[in-house]
Amino acid sequence: MRLIFAGTPEFASAALDAIVAAGHEVALVLTRADKPAGRGQKLMPSPVKQRALALGLPVQQPSTLRDPGAAPALAAIQPEAMVVAAYGMILPPAVLAVPTRGCLNIHASLLPRWRGAAPIQRAIEAGDPVTGITIMQMDTGLDTGDMLLAESLPILPEDHAGSLHDRLAALGARLIVRALDDLAAGRLVATPQPAEGVTYAHKILKTEAPLDWSQPAPRLADRIRAFDPFPGCTAVLAGSAEPIKIWRARALAEPAPAGAPPGSLLPVADGRVRVVCAHNSLLELLEVQRPGARRVGAMPWRQSLPPDAALAFQPASPR
C-alpha cells in the first residue's frame, strides 16, 4: 500500500520500521523540525527523521499543514492512506481528506480513556491497571475518530513511563501493520467511540514535578513512576533550596507513627528510607538524585542527612 507516514518521537519510529518491513511503500515521511538539544543546543533531527533517512525515505518538515498548498502537494503523491503516530501537529480537514482510504492514528491508550498528548504518563499517574493501543480513523476532533483496532496491555507494578512507552511502541507497531493489512483486504471495521468514559491526558509540565507530601503515598508513588524519565519528581529538604529528584519509590502498607507530620523522614529501619505522607501513609524512597550528581540508592543519601531531616513541598515557579 502506498503511504504517507507522519510522526516524530521514538514511539513513532518503531511503527515506521514495522511498516517498511511489512513491505508497504512509504512515499513520504512528515516529521517536526529539528530542535536544539544538549548542552551545546545543537540542532538535532527527530528520531523519525533519523530512521527515515537511514531507510532511504524522503522526508519533509513543514512548519504547518494549514497552508493552501499543503493538501494539493500531498495529494500529488497519491497516497492510499496516511499513518500518524505522535506527529505533534494538527492535520486540517483538507489534509485528512487526501488519502483515498483515510488517515490512521496510533494512539497509546484504550480510547476514549486518555485522549490527548500524554496518555502513557496519565494512565500510570492515575493508577490504571491496564492501558493499550487504539488504531483510530482520524477526524477533525482531538482523538475522537472511530476505533479500528485495539489491544490492551497491563501496566506492571514496576512500570514507569519509559518502560511502558517501549512496550506500547512495540504493540503499536504490530497493530498498525495488522490494520493496514485489514484495510487493504477490506475487512477493517470502524466502531464509534463510546460516549462514556472520556478522559483527557493533558501535556506533562515541569511545574507538575514537585511532590506534595499532603497527598497519600500510593498517589505519589504512581506520580513518580509516571514522570520517569520526564520531568522527574522533585522535593526539597526543609530549610534548604536544594532540589532532590526522586526517581523510584513505593507505597508501604504499614502506617506512619501517630503525629508525624507529612514530609517527615523517619529514622532508618531495616534499611528503608521512609517519608510520611497524607493519612499516615508511608512512602519508601529507593532512588534519588542530587543536582549535578548521578542517581543513587536512597540509603547513602539519607545517611548523609541529619537525623531530624524532613522533606518539604516547594511549588515550581511557572515560566
C-alpha positions in Angstrom: 0.0 0.0 0.0 1.3 3.5 -0.9 1.5 5.6 2.3 2.5 8.9 3.8 3.8 8.5 7.4 3.7 11.3 9.9 5.5 11.0 13.2 8.2 12.5 15.4 9.5 10.7 18.5 10.8 7.2 19.2 7.3 5.9 19.7 6.6 6.6 16.0 9.9 5.3 14.7 9.1 1.8 15.8 5.9 1.9 13.7 7.8 3.2 10.7 10.2 0.3 10.9 7.4 -2.2 11.1 5.5 -0.7 8.2 8.6 -0.7 5.9 9.5 -4.3 7.0 5.9 -5.4 6.1 6.5 -4.3 2.5 4.4 -1.1 2.3 5.6 1.8 0.1 6.3 4.8 2.3 6.2 7.6 -0.3 6.9 10.4 2.1 7.7 10.9 5.8 6.5 14.0 7.6 8.1 15.0 10.9 8.7 18.0 13.1 11.5 20.5 12.6 14.9 19.8 14.0 15.2 21.0 17.6 18.2 22.2 19.7 19.3 19.6 22.2 22.2 19.0 24.7 24.5 21.5 26.4 25.6 22.9 23.1 22.0 23.3 21.9 22.9 21.8 18.5 20.0 21.2 16.1 19.0 17.5 16.3 16.7 15.7 13.9 13.8 13.8 15.3 14.1 10.0 15.9 11.6 9.5 12.9 13.7 11.7 10.7 16.9 9.8 11.6 15.2 6.5 11.0 13.6 7.6 7.7 16.9 8.8 6.3 18.6 5.6 7.3 15.9 3.7 5.4 16.3 5.9 2.4 12.9 7.5 2.6 12.0 11.1 1.5 11.5 13.4 4.4 9.7 16.8 4.7 9.4 19.0 7.8 6.7 21.6 7.2 6.1 24.2 9.9 2.4 23.9 9.2 -0.1 21.9 7.1 -2.6 24.7 7.0 -1.1 26.5 4.0 -3.3 26.3 1.0 -0.7 24.4 -1.0 -0.1 21.7 1.6 -3.0 19.4 0.8 -2.5 19.6 -3.1 1.2 18.8 -2.6 0.4 15.7 -0.6 -2.4 14.7 -3.0 0.2 14.7 -5.8 1.9 11.8 -4.0 -1.3 9.8 -4.4 -1.3 8.1 -1.1 -3.8 5.4 -0.3 -3.5 6.0 3.4 -1.7 8.1 5.9 -0.3 6.7 9.2 0.1 9.2 12.0 1.9 8.4 15.3 2.7 11.2 17.8 3.3 13.7 15.0 2.7 16.7 17.2 0.9 18.7 14.5 -2.8 19.1 13.8 -4.0 17.8 10.4 -6.6 20.1 8.9 -9.6 18.7 7.1 -8.1 19.3 3.7 -5.1 17.1 4.6 -7.3 14.4 6.3 -9.2 14.1 3.0 -6.1 13.5 0.9 -5.6 9.7 1.3 -8.2 7.7 -0.5 -8.5 5.3 2.4 -8.2 7.9 5.2 -5.7 8.7 7.9 -4.9 6.1 10.6 -3.6 7.1 14.0 -1.7 5.0 16.5 -2.9 6.2 20.0 -1.3 4.9 23.2 -4.4 4.3 25.2 -7.7 2.4 25.1 -9.9 5.2 23.8 -12.0 7.0 24.8 -9.9 7.0 28.0 -6.9 9.3 27.8 -7.4 11.2 24.7 -4.7 13.9 24.3 -1.0 14.5 24.5 0.3 12.3 27.4 -1.8 9.1 27.6 1.1 6.9 28.8 2.0 9.1 31.8 -1.5 10.0 32.8 -2.5 6.3 32.9 0.3 5.5 35.3 -0.3 8.6 37.4 -4.0 7.7 37.7 -3.1 4.2 38.9 -4.8 2.4 36.0 -4.1 -1.3 35.9 -4.3 -1.6 32.2 -3.8 0.5 29.0 -3.2 -0.4 25.4 -3.1 0.8 21.8 -6.0 2.0 19.7 -5.8 2.3 15.9 -8.2 5.1 15.1 -9.6 6.6 11.9 -8.7 10.3 12.2 -11.3 13.1 12.1 -11.2 16.7 13.0 -11.6 16.2 16.7 -9.0 15.5 19.4 -8.6 11.7 19.3 -12.4 11.4 18.7 -12.3 9.2 15.5 -13.8 5.8 15.0 -11.8 2.9 16.5 -10.4 0.3 14.0 -8.3 -2.0 16.2 -7.5 -2.1 19.9 -5.4 -4.3 22.2 -4.9 -4.0 25.9 -1.6 -4.1 27.8 -1.3 -4.5 31.6 0.5 -1.7 33.5 3.0 -3.6 35.6 3.8 -2.5 39.2 7.4 -1.8 38.1 6.5 0.1 35.0 7.5 3.7 34.7 6.7 6.0 31.7 9.8 4.9 29.9 9.3 1.2 30.1 5.6 1.4 29.4 6.4 3.6 26.4 8.7 1.0 24.9 6.1 -1.8 25.3 3.3 0.3 23.8 5.5 1.4 20.9 6.1 -2.3 20.1 2.4 -3.1 20.4 1.5 -0.1 18.2 4.0 -1.2 15.5 2.4 -4.6 15.4 -1.2 -3.4 15.4 -0.7 -0.8 12.6 0.7 -3.4 10.3 -2.3 -5.6 11.0 -4.6 -2.6 10.4 -3.0 -1.8 7.1 -3.3 -5.5 6.0 -7.0 -5.5 7.0 -7.6 -2.1 5.3 -6.1 -3.5 2.0 -8.3 -6.6 2.3 -11.4 -4.6 3.0 -12.0 -6.2 6.4 -11.3 -3.3 8.7 -14.4 -2.3 10.7 -14.9 1.2 12.2 -16.6 1.4 15.6 -17.6 4.8 17.1 -16.0 5.6 20.4 -18.3 5.2 23.4 -19.7 8.5 24.8 -18.9 7.3 28.3 -15.5 7.1 29.9 -13.9 10.0 28.1 -10.8 11.4 29.9 -8.1 13.8 28.7 -4.4 13.3 29.0 -3.1 16.8 29.3 0.6 17.6 28.4 3.1 16.9 31.1 4.5 20.2 32.5 7.7 20.7 34.5 5.6 22.6 37.0 4.0 19.3 38.0 7.3 17.8 39.2 7.2 18.9 42.9 5.8 16.2 45.2 3.2 17.4 47.7 3.5 15.3 50.9 -0.1 16.2 51.9 -1.1 13.6 49.3 -1.3 9.8 50.1 1.7 7.6 49.4 0.1 5.4 46.7 -0.7 8.5 44.7 2.8 9.9 45.0 4.4 6.5 44.1 2.3 6.4 40.9 3.2 10.0 40.1 6.9 9.2 40.4 6.6 6.3 38.0 4.6 8.4 35.6 7.2 11.2 35.5 10.2 9.0 34.8 12.1 9.8 32.6 10.5 13.3 32.2 10.3 15.6 34.0 11.2 13.6 37.2 9.6 14.3 40.5 11.2 16.7 42.9 11.3 17.6 46.6 13.4 19.9 48.8 15.0 19.4 52.1 13.2 21.5 54.8 15.2 24.7 55.3 17.1 24.2 52.1 16.5 25.3 48.5 18.4 22.3 47.1 16.0 20.2 44.9 16.2 16.5 45.1 14.9 14.3 42.3 13.1 11.1 43.4 13.2 8.5 40.7 11.9 5.4 42.4 9.7 4.8 45.4 6.9 2.6 46.7 4.0 2.9 49.0 4.1 0.8 52.2 1.3 -1.0 53.8 2.4 0.0 57.3 1.1 3.2 58.9 3.2 6.1 59.9 3.8 6.9 63.6 0.9 8.9 65.1 1.5 12.6 65.0 4.3 12.6 62.4 3.7 15.5 60.0 3.8 14.9 56.2 7.3 15.2 54.8 9.0 13.8 57.9 11.9 11.4 57.2 11.6 8.6 59.7 14.7 7.1 61.3 16.2 4.4 59.1 14.7 0.9 59.9 15.5 -2.4 58.2 17.5 -0.5 55.6 14.5 1.5 54.5 14.2 5.3 53.9 10.6 6.3 54.7 8.8 9.6 54.4 5.4 10.4 55.9 2.6 11.3 53.6 -1.1 12.1 54.0 -3.5 9.9 56.0 -0.5 8.5 58.0 0.7 6.6 54.9 4.4 5.9 54.2 6.4 6.2 51.0 9.7 4.3 50.8 12.3 6.1 48.8 14.5 3.8 46.6 16.5 6.0 44.2 17.3 9.8 44.4 19.5 12.3 42.6 21.1 15.5 43.8 21.8 18.3 41.4 24.7 17.6 39.2 25.1 14.1 40.5 24.0 10.6 39.3 21.1 8.6 40.5 21.9 6.7 43.7 20.1 4.5 46.2 18.2 6.4 48.8 20.1 4.9 51.8 23.5 6.6 51.2 21.7 9.9 50.6 19.7 9.5 53.9 22.8 8.7 55.8 24.3 12.0 54.7 21.5 13.9 56.3 20.8 15.0 59.9 18.6 12.5 61.9 15.8 15.1 62.0 15.8 15.9 58.3 12.5 16.4 56.6 11.2 17.0 53.0 9.2 20.0 52.0 6.8 20.7 49.2 8.0 23.7 47.1 5.7 24.5 44.2 7.5 25.1 40.9 7.7 28.7 39.6 5.7 29.0 36.3 7.8 30.1 33.4 
